[in-house]
Amino acid sequence: MPGIGDILDVAPVIPVLTLEGPKDGVPIARALVAGGLPVLEVTLRTAGALEAVRAIAAEVAGATVGVGTVVAASQFVQAQQAGAGFVVSPGHTADLLAAAEDAGLPYLPGMATVSEALVLAERGYRDLKFFPAEACGGAAFLRALYAPLPRLRFCPTGGIDAGKAAAYLSLPNVPCVGGSWPVPVPAVRSASWGQIESLARAAAALRSAAGPTA
């Protein structure tokens, strides 16, 4: 099983998806994979989220689908049973970290402060989710963290769109960003899978366009 760092290195953008179930999840996932974004995070914000994860894991070749918005230890078991390839939390607690160790799934814990980053580093985590990114200092905050914490990497999410992603991706401690902009709600409602594939293709090209800087 790949580690969370390997998963974050696959593509510059991880689409953050709120899905009703397999009916929309499978075609969206296929469009994103075709556009060059094979790592997907399905948030646990709908009743059909886990069914969508199960269907994507079983039916969409090339997809690595994870479960996000995990806020309870029991959700690690649910994610594992659905076939998730990784788990993401908006923050972290002792119970969540213990559940992650028990589940053995690649885990991206969330942080929003330097102290939280240090706590996770002490537990052996090198790759962290920075959330909510734009509300907590944005790219400037992560740029400031690089000198004192050069071994840590961050996947920022929260308030990031196509126009803001490049600033994050130019940083040496940001392998990827998370965002929902490649899957706009109107495109989902109109089943415009080609539009989603095109947006994914543009997002997949952001890494080469940004170019890492110190």
Secondary structure, 3 states (H helix, E strand, C coil): CCCHHHHHCCCCEEEEECCCCHHHHHHHHHHHHHCCCCEEEEECCCCCHHHHHHHHHHHCCCCEEEEECCCCCHHHHHHHHCCCCCEECCCCCHHHHHHHHHHCCCEECEECCHHHHHHHHHCCCCEEEECCCHHHCHHHHHHHHHCCCCCCEEEECCCCCHHHHHHHHCCCCCCCEEECCCCCHHHHHCCCHHHHHHHHHHHHCHHHHHCCCC
